C-alpha cells in the first residue's frame, strides 16, 4: 500500500498572437493549480510456487495545462483540467505442465473523470474569410474502460529453443457523458 500527494501550479502570463487574426490575445485563465492524493494498494497471494493470484486498486491523474498554440480570443478558455482515473485489476499468473506452459489472465476496470481529449473545432474567420479548424485539448465529462488480457506461452522440453506465444486482449472503452463535445462554431472578433 502507498500513496503520493502532488501540488501543482502553472502560470501562463505571456500575450499571444492569434494565428488567424494576428491580433494579440491574453489568456482568460492564466493560472491553474491542483492538489491530488493518489493511493495504491496491491495484494498478491501465492498458494503454490507455480500460481500467483493478484489484485490492485489505484488512483492517478494526468496534469492539466494550456492550449497556448491554438488560442482563439481572450474569452475562450485556454486551459484544460487534470484528468483523473481510479480503478483496478485482478488476475493470475501460472506455470503448468511441468512449467512448459505459462498462462496469464487479468481483468481490469477503470473510471476516468475529466478525460483529456483532442477536439477539432470549426472556427469562422473574420470578414467572410471562410473557416478553419483548431485542434484543442478539452475535458470530456467521464469515461469507463473495461478489459481482459490473456496470454499463454508453450516451450516444450523436447524441442530446445522453441517457444510458441499467443495473446488475446479485449478492451471496451466508452464515454459516460460528453456534454461539451466539439463541433461548435467559434467566431473571431
Backbone as CSV, one residue per row, in Angstrom:
resi,resn,N_x,N_y,N_z,CA_x,CA_y,CA_z,C_x,C_y,C_z
1,UNK,0.853,-1.176,0.000,0.000,0.000,0.000,0.894,1.232,0.000
2,UNK,0.396,2.289,-0.586,1.153,3.523,-0.605,0.331,4.633,-1.216
3,UNK,0.942,5.766,-1.345,0.250,6.904,-1.926,1.229,8.016,-2.242
4,UNK,0.731,8.962,-2.991,1.557,10.094,-3.406,0.678,11.338,-3.402
5,UNK,1.197,12.414,-2.804,0.496,13.685,-2.810,1.253,14.643,-3.727
6,UNK,0.512,15.346,-4.583,1.130,16.266,-5.536,0.354,17.584,-5.525
7,UNK,1.082,18.682,-5.430,0.518,20.016,-5.626,1.222,20.617,-6.837
8,UNK,0.442,21.105,-7.790,1.000,21.724,-8.993,0.357,23.086,-9.201
9,UNK,1.160,24.012,-9.691,0.648,25.327,-10.073,1.340,25.724,-11.368
10,UNK,0.567,26.260,-12.294,1.110,26.695,-13.582,0.603,28.098,-13.891
11,UNK,1.513,28.923,-14.367,1.169,30.279,-14.795,1.552,30.442,-16.257
12,UNK,0.688,31.100,-16.981,0.916,31.346,-18.411,0.509,32.790,-18.668
13,UNK,1.436,33.714,-18.467,1.071,35.132,-18.458,1.508,35.890,-19.700
14,UNK,2.122,35.212,-20.657,2.545,35.907,-21.877,1.337,36.283,-22.728
15,UNK,1.485,37.297,-23.552,0.459,37.664,-24.521,0.782,36.953,-25.825
16,UNK,-0.227,36.362,-26.423,-0.041,35.593,-27.651,-0.673,36.310,-28.839
17,UNK,-0.271,35.900,-30.002,-0.837,36.416,-31.240,-1.729,35.335,-31.826
18,UNK,-2.975,35.684,-32.118,-3.890,34.748,-32.745,-3.377,34.429,-34.143
19,UNK,-3.204,33.118,-34.483,-2.646,32.770,-35.788,-3.565,33.068,-36.968
20,UNK,-4.827,33.373,-36.697,-5.769,33.665,-37.773,-5.933,35.177,-37.958
21,UNK,-6.207,35.885,-36.853,-6.450,37.331,-36.954,-5.182,38.151,-36.742
22,UNK,-4.114,37.526,-36.264,-2.827,38.165,-35.979,-2.933,39.250,-34.919
23,UNK,-4.012,39.265,-34.167,-4.154,40.232,-33.077,-3.674,39.635,-31.765
24,UNK,-3.338,40.471,-30.794,-2.871,39.965,-29.500,-4.018,39.327,-28.715
25,UNK,-3.710,38.279,-27.977,-4.687,37.572,-27.159,-4.090,37.336,-25.785
26,UNK,-4.779,37.785,-24.741,-4.381,37.487,-23.364,-5.219,36.309,-22.887
27,UNK,-4.635,35.462,-22.072,-5.351,34.289,-21.590,-6.451,34.674,-20.605
28,UNK,-7.624,34.061,-20.766,-8.742,34.237,-19.844,-8.399,33.635,-18.484
29,UNK,-7.636,32.562,-18.475,-7.316,31.806,-17.265,-5.803,31.554,-17.198
30,UNK,-5.001,32.567,-16.864,-3.545,32.421,-16.922,-2.937,31.619,-15.772
31,UNK,-3.723,31.237,-14.762,-3.194,30.493,-13.620,-4.076,29.278,-13.355
32,UNK,-3.475,28.109,-13.260,-4.200,26.901,-12.855,-3.396,26.217,-11.760
33,UNK,-4.092,25.517,-10.867,-3.415,24.757,-9.825,-4.283,23.566,-9.450
34,UNK,-3.635,22.560,-8.850,-4.369,21.368,-8.432,-3.636,20.678,-7.295
35,UNK,-4.391,19.907,-6.530,-3.877,19.086,-5.440,-4.444,17.691,-5.610
36,UNK,-3.588,16.688,-5.535,-4.050,15.303,-5.705,-3.347,14.380,-4.724
37,UNK,-4.123,13.450,-4.166,-3.560,12.328,-3.435,-3.876,11.091,-4.248
38,UNK,-2.855,10.327,-4.605,-3.016,9.147,-5.453,-2.632,7.898,-4.659
39,UNK,-3.624,7.216,-4.051,-3.317,5.998,-3.297,-3.217,4.776,-4.215
40,UNK,-2.548,3.756,-3.705,-2.447,2.487,-4.428,-2.348,1.364,-3.409
41,UNK,-3.057,0.272,-3.662,-2.989,-0.910,-2.804,-2.955,-2.147,-3.692
42,UNK,-2.042,-3.054,-3.398,-1.924,-4.305,-4.159,-1.869,-5.471,-3.184
43,UNK,-2.443,-6.573,-3.600,-2.442,-7.790,-2.795,-2.033,-8.944,-3.703
44,UNK,-1.052,-9.724,-3.248,-0.573,-10.871,-4.013,-0.635,-12.109,-3.120
45,UNK,-1.139,-13.213,-3.672,-1.229,-14.478,-2.934,-0.647,-15.583,-3.805
46,UNK,0.281,-16.368,-3.227,0.922,-17.483,-3.943,0.567,-18.785,-3.239
47,UNK,-0.534,-19.436,-3.652,-0.892,-20.703,-2.999,0.101,-21.821,-3.292
48,UNK,0.787,-21.748,-4.458,1.836,-22.711,-4.801,2.964,-21.951,-5.475
49,UNK,4.082,-22.624,-5.711,5.218,-21.995,-6.377,4.906,-21.662,-7.838
50,UNK,3.843,-22.277,-8.387,3.520,-22.085,-9.801,2.216,-21.322,-10.034
51,UNK,1.656,-20.733,-9.002,0.411,-19.983,-9.157,0.471,-18.724,-8.304
52,UNK,0.202,-17.587,-8.941,0.137,-16.303,-8.248,-1.195,-15.645,-8.572
53,UNK,-1.919,-15.260,-7.533,-3.163,-14.505,-7.688,-2.896,-13.079,-7.212
54,UNK,-3.467,-12.090,-7.913,-3.196,-10.708,-7.528,-4.416,-9.831,-7.759
55,UNK,-4.423,-8.732,-7.050,-5.448,-7.707,-7.212,-4.855,-6.372,-6.813
56,UNK,-5.340,-5.310,-7.429,-4.833,-3.986,-7.086,-5.906,-2.939,-7.323
57,UNK,-5.760,-1.844,-6.567,-6.610,-0.671,-6.732,-5.687,0.534,-6.732
58,UNK,-5.978,1.494,-7.604,-5.144,2.701,-7.643,-5.939,3.881,-8.162
59,UNK,-5.443,5.050,-7.799,-5.962,6.310,-8.340,-4.780,7.061,-8.919
60,UNK,-5.046,7.833,-9.943,-3.981,8.612,-10.550,-4.553,9.817,-11.272
61,UNK,-3.651,10.602,-11.855,-4.088,11.776,-12.590,-3.042,12.141,-13.625
62,UNK,-3.484,12.870,-14.617,-2.603,13.470,-15.617,-2.849,14.968,-15.546
63,UNK,-1.784,15.730,-15.419,-1.892,17.174,-15.188,-2.616,17.897,-16.310
64,UNK,-3.337,18.934,-15.931,-3.924,19.850,-16.897,-2.866,20.826,-17.383
65,UNK,-3.225,21.604,-18.374,-2.264,22.568,-18.918,-3.015,23.602,-19.744
66,UNK,-2.299,24.194,-20.711,-2.853,25.255,-21.537,-2.815,24.882,-23.009
67,UNK,-3.790,25.357,-23.765,-3.829,25.237,-25.220,-3.232,26.496,-25.832
68,UNK,-2.025,26.814,-25.529,-1.464,28.092,-25.962,-1.131,28.129,-27.449
69,UNK,-1.079,26.998,-28.121,-0.784,27.005,-29.555,-2.023,27.299,-30.393
70,UNK,-3.209,27.181,-29.809,-4.441,27.374,-30.576,-5.386,28.344,-29.883
71,UNK,-4.852,29.450,-29.415,-5.716,30.456,-28.807,-6.612,31.088,-29.860
72,UNK,-7.827,31.341,-29.485,-8.782,31.929,-30.425,-9.024,33.385,-30.087
73,UNK,-9.402,33.656,-28.848,-9.632,35.032,-28.407,-9.566,35.071,-26.891
74,UNK,-9.678,36.252,-26.330,-9.500,36.409,-24.884,-10.689,35.913,-24.070
75,UNK,-11.788,35.500,-24.704,-12.923,34.958,-23.958,-13.047,33.448,-24.114
76,UNK,-12.116,32.827,-24.814,-12.093,31.373,-24.958,-11.160,30.796,-23.905
77,UNK,-11.655,29.873,-23.110,-10.845,29.256,-22.068,-9.652,28.550,-22.704
78,UNK,-8.452,28.860,-22.237,-7.238,28.298,-22.818,-6.731,27.076,-22.062
79,UNK,-7.207,26.853,-20.846,-6.686,25.737,-20.057,-7.621,24.534,-20.141
80,UNK,-7.072,23.392,-19.758,-7.892,22.197,-19.564,-7.490,21.589,-18.229
81,UNK,-8.426,20.891,-17.584,-8.249,20.405,-16.222,-7.454,19.099,-16.176
82,UNK,-7.090,18.737,-14.955,-6.427,17.445,-14.732,-7.387,16.313,-15.091
83,UNK,-6.843,15.271,-15.683,-7.586,14.037,-15.927,-7.386,13.145,-14.701
84,UNK,-8.462,12.546,-14.195,-8.366,11.684,-13.023,-8.866,10.291,-13.357
85,UNK,-8.229,9.276,-12.777,-8.605,7.896,-13.034,-8.565,7.117,-11.730
86,UNK,-9.489,6.166,-11.589,-9.463,5.242,-10.458,-9.953,3.888,-10.949
87,UNK,-9.440,2.840,-10.344,-9.859,1.508,-10.728,-8.835,0.477,-10.317
88,UNK,-8.963,-0.692,-10.908,-8.043,-1.754,-10.532,-8.116,-2.941,-11.447
89,UNK,-7.389,-3.965,-11.027,-7.354,-5.190,-11.815,-7.201,-6.385,-10.895
90,UNK,-7.614,-7.537,-11.394,-7.419,-8.815,-10.713,-6.918,-9.803,-11.749
91,UNK,-6.179,-10.799,-11.292,-5.695,-11.774,-12.259,-4.888,-12.886,-11.644
92,UNK,-4.304,-13.677,-12.539,-3.462,-14.787,-12.114,-2.306,-14.975,-13.090
93,UNK,-1.226,-15.512,-12.560,-0.065,-15.918,-13.351,0.227,-17.349,-12.947
94,UNK,0.422,-18.225,-13.958,0.606,-19.637,-13.628,1.632,-20.302,-14.542
95,UNK,2.238,-21.353,-13.994,3.118,-22.234,-14.770,2.520,-23.628,-14.662
96,UNK,2.245,-24.246,-15.805,1.535,-25.523,-15.847,2.350,-26.578,-16.600
97,UNK,1.926,-27.828,-16.475,2.506,-28.947,-17.222,4.031,-28.971,-17.103
98,UNK,4.484,-29.163,-15.879,5.920,-29.182,-15.577,6.613,-27.903,-16.040
99,UNK,5.931,-26.803,-15.928,6.440,-25.465,-16.258,6.778,-25.293,-17.749
100,UNK,6.123,-26.060,-18.596,6.298,-25.859,-20.036,5.281,-24.872,-20.591
101,UNK,4.248,-24.564,-19.805,3.212,-23.617,-20.225,3.108,-22.512,-19.170
102,UNK,3.213,-21.274,-19.623,2.943,-20.111,-18.773,1.619,-19.515,-19.226
103,UNK,0.690,-19.371,-18.299,-0.632,-18.845,-18.615,-0.918,-17.674,-17.686
104,UNK,-1.297,-16.536,-18.272,-1.597,-15.324,-17.512,-2.964,-14.803,-17.922
105,UNK,-3.725,-14.340,-16.937,-5.063,-13.813,-17.182,-5.300,-12.649,-16.223
106,UNK,-5.800,-11.545,-16.750,-6.105,-10.387,-15.905,-7.328,-9.667,-16.448
107,UNK,-8.130,-9.126,-15.554,-9.266,-8.286,-15.914,-9.108,-6.939,-15.226
108,UNK,-9.586,-5.885,-15.872,-9.424,-4.549,-15.302,-10.659,-3.692,-15.534
109,UNK,-10.805,-2.698,-14.666,-11.897,-1.722,-14.773,-11.351,-0.383,-14.281
110,UNK,-11.494,0.655,-15.108,-11.050,1.997,-14.734,-12.131,3.016,-15.095
111,UNK,-12.278,4.025,-14.239,-13.196,5.145,-14.476,-12.382,6.417,-14.583
112,UNK,-12.685,7.184,-15.629,-11.998,8.452,-15.861,-12.960,9.606,-15.599
113,UNK,-12.422,10.642,-14.997,-13.165,11.881,-14.785,-12.358,12.985,-15.455
114,UNK,-13.017,13.852,-16.190,-12.350,14.939,-16.921,-11.303,14.401,-17.894
115,UNK,-11.662,13.367,-18.624,-10.765,12.749,-19.602,-10.289,13.799,-20.602
116,UNK,-8.976,13.884,-20.813,-8.406,14.841,-21.762,-8.487,14.259,-23.170
117,UNK,-9.169,14.978,-24.063,-9.337,14.521,-25.444,-9.025,15.671,-26.406
118,UNK,-8.627,15.321,-27.604,-8.419,16.313,-28.653,-9.739,16.632,-29.313
119,UNK,-10.047,17.904,-29.448,-11.307,18.336,-30.048,-11.005,19.180,-31.278
120,UNK,-11.622,18.834,-32.373,-11.482,19.593,-33.608,-12.641,20.578,-33.674
121,UNK,-12.328,21.869,-33.576,-13.363,22.897,-33.550,-13.328,23.722,-34.836
122,UNK,-14.499,23.984,-35.366,-14.658,24.815,-36.556,-14.614,26.275,-36.137
123,UNK,-13.786,27.064,-36.802,-13.647,28.484,-36.468,-13.979,29.325,-37.691
124,UNK,-14.926,30.244,-37.515,-15.309,31.185,-38.572,-14.289,32.314,-38.612
125,UNK,-13.689,32.562,-39.757,-12.711,33.638,-39.897,-13.421,34.973,-40.066
126,UNK,-12.773,36.077,-39.655,-13.425,37.387,-39.739,-13.624,37.856,-41.176
127,UNK,-14.595,38.728,-41.341,-14.864,39.419,-42.613,-15.002,38.473,-43.798
128,UNK,-15.771,37.408,-43.629,-16.042,36.493,-44.739,-14.822,35.731,-45.224
129,UNK,-13.835,35.546,-44.358,-12.588,34.869,-44.739,-12.672,33.362,-44.778
130,UNK,-13.860,32.809,-44.608,-14.001,31.355,-44.651,-13.918,30.742,-43.263
131,UNK,-13.518,29.474,-43.217,-13.433,28.750,-41.947,-12.088,28.038,-41.855
132,UNK,-11.716,27.723,-40.642,-10.544,26.898,-40.377,-10.877,26.000,-39.205
133,UNK,-10.030,25.051,-38.942,-10.242,24.130,-37.831,-9.119,24.277,-36.827
134,UNK,-9.455,24.187,-35.568,-8.480,24.227,-34.481,-8.540,22.918,-33.723
135,UNK,-7.385,22.364,-33.410,-7.312,21.183,-32.561,-6.911,21.644,-31.168
136,UNK,-7.806,21.424,-30.201,-7.543,21.825,-28.824,-7.779,20.641,-27.903
137,UNK,-7.130,20.652,-26.767,-7.395,19.659,-25.736,-8.499,20.194,-24.841
138,UNK,-9.521,19.355,-24.624,-10.620,19.694,-23.719,-10.843,18.508,-22.793
139,UNK,-11.691,18.688,-21.794,-12.014,17.611,-20.864,-13.407,17.067,-21.160
140,UNK,-13.489,15.780,-21.463,-14.780,15.096,-21.553,-15.250,14.850,-20.116
141,UNK,-16.517,14.662,-19.928,-17.032,14.535,-18.557,-16.568,13.249,-17.883
142,UNK,-16.778,12.093,-18.513,-16.406,10.836,-17.870,-16.248,9.742,-18.912
143,UNK,-15.551,8.678,-18.508,-15.367,7.517,-19.380,-15.111,6.295,-18.517
144,UNK,-15.407,5.123,-19.069,-15.140,3.839,-18.410,-14.339,2.969,-19.359
145,UNK,-13.407,2.215,-18.803,-12.616,1.273,-19.593,-12.623,-0.060,-18.861
146,UNK,-13.053,-1.100,-19.561,-13.059,-2.462,-19.035,-12.320,-3.356,-20.009
147,UNK,-11.660,-4.365,-19.482,-10.964,-5.252,-20.398,-10.436,-6.510,-19.747
148,UNK,-9.949,-7.396,-20.608,-9.351,-8.661,-20.203,-8.105,-8.880,-21.048
149,UNK,-7.020,-9.301,-20.399,-5.781,-9.680,-21.075,-5.519,-11.150,-20.801
150,UNK,-5.200,-11.901,-21.850,-4.888,-13.320,-21.723,-3.686,-13.619,-22.595
151,UNK,-2.716,-14.327,-22.046,-1.612,-14.794,-22.878,-1.131,-16.147,-22.379
152,UNK,-0.597,-16.918,-23.308,-0.072,-18.244,-22.988,1.188,-18.485,-23.822
153,UNK,2.168,-19.087,-23.188,3.417,-19.447,-23.858,3.665,-20.929,-23.624
154,UNK,4.022,-21.637,-24.694,4.355,-23.065,-24.604,5.789,-23.231,-25.064
155,UNK,6.608,-23.814,-24.211,8.016,-24.088,-24.527,8.277,-25.553,-24.207
156,UNK,8.064,-26.444,-25.195,8.193,-27.883,-24.936,9.648,-28.271,-24.634
157,UNK,9.805,-29.163,-23.643,11.142,-29.626,-23.256,11.842,-30.381,-24.379
158,UNK,11.074,-31.103,-25.196,11.686,-31.962,-26.217,12.168,-31.193,-27.452
159,UNK,11.918,-29.874,-27.535,12.421,-29.048,-28.641,13.102,-27.817,-28.029
160,UNK,14.385,-27.941,-27.660,15.078,-26.815,-27.023,15.088,-25.568,-27.920
161,UNK,14.831,-24.410,-27.294,14.851,-23.146,-28.027,13.525,-22.766,-28.674
162,UNK,12.540,-23.670,-28.695,11.242,-23.369,-29.314,10.284,-22.816,-28.271
163,UNK,9.660,-21.693,-28.591,8.597,-21.117,-27.765,7.479,-20.673,-28.696
164,UNK,6.260,-20.990,-28.326,5.092,-20.548,-29.071,4.265,-19.675,-28.132
165,UNK,3.951,-18.483,-28.593,3.279,-17.492,-27.759,2.029,-17.002,-28.456
166,UNK,0.969,-16.813,-27.694,-0.231,-16.178,-28.226,-0.853,-15.298,-27.146
167,UNK,-1.554,-14.277,-27.580,-2.211,-13.358,-26.641,-3.537,-12.906,-27.232
168,UNK,-4.500,-12.696,-26.363,-5.804,-12.174,-26.742,-6.135,-11.068,-25.747
169,UNK,-6.578,-9.940,-26.269,-6.952,-8.816,-25.424,-8.323,-8.315,-25.840
170,UNK,-9.123,-7.954,-24.862,-10.418,-7.338,-25.107,-10.450,-6.036,-24.322
171,UNK,-10.803,-4.946,-24.978,-10.859,-3.640,-24.329,-12.138,-2.931,-24.768
172,UNK,-12.931,-2.511,-23.802,-14.150,-1.761,-24.110,-14.064,-0.417,-23.399
173,UNK,-13.965,0.644,-24.178,-13.883,1.999,-23.640,-15.075,2.791,-24.159
174,UNK,-15.702,3.564,-23.285,-16.871,4.333,-23.695,-16.995,5.586,-22.829
175,UNK,-17.513,6.628,-23.440,-17.803,7.839,-22.688,-19.022,7.603,-21.819
176,UNK,-18.954,8.085,-20.573,-20.141,8.085,-19.726,-21.036,9.234,-20.125
177,UNK,-20.418,10.392,-20.331,-21.114,11.559,-20.842,-20.074,12.494,-21.432
178,UNK,-20.498,13.318,-22.370,-19.586,14.239,-23.045,-20.408,15.439,-23.509
179,UNK,-20.962,16.226,-22.554,-21.865,17.313,-22.930,-21.187,18.447,-23.695
180,UNK,-19.873,18.579,-23.570,-19.168,19.653,-24.269,-18.438,19.132,-25.505
181,UNK,-19.002,18.109,-26.128,-18.392,17.543,-27.330,-18.220,18.622,-28.396
182,UNK,-17.162,18.529,-29.219,-16.893,19.583,-30.197,-17.937,19.662,-31.301
183,UNK,-17.655,20.487,-32.275,-18.494,20.819,-33.427,-19.390,21.990,-33.103
184,UNK,-18.766,22.974,-32.504,-19.457,24.248,-32.321,-18.638,25.314,-33.050
185,UNK,-19.297,26.313,-33.522,-18.605,27.406,-34.223,-18.035,28.395,-33.204
186,UNK,-16.841,28.866,-33.494,-16.194,29.877,-32.668,-15.882,31.058,-33.568
187,UNK,-16.411,32.229,-33.254,-16.166,33.426,-34.077,-14.983,34.202,-33.553
188,UNK,-14.229,34.738,-34.457,-13.082,35.583,-34.108,-13.511,37.041,-34.195
189,UNK,-13.331,37.819,-33.113,-13.756,39.220,-33.149,-12.881,40.038,-34.082
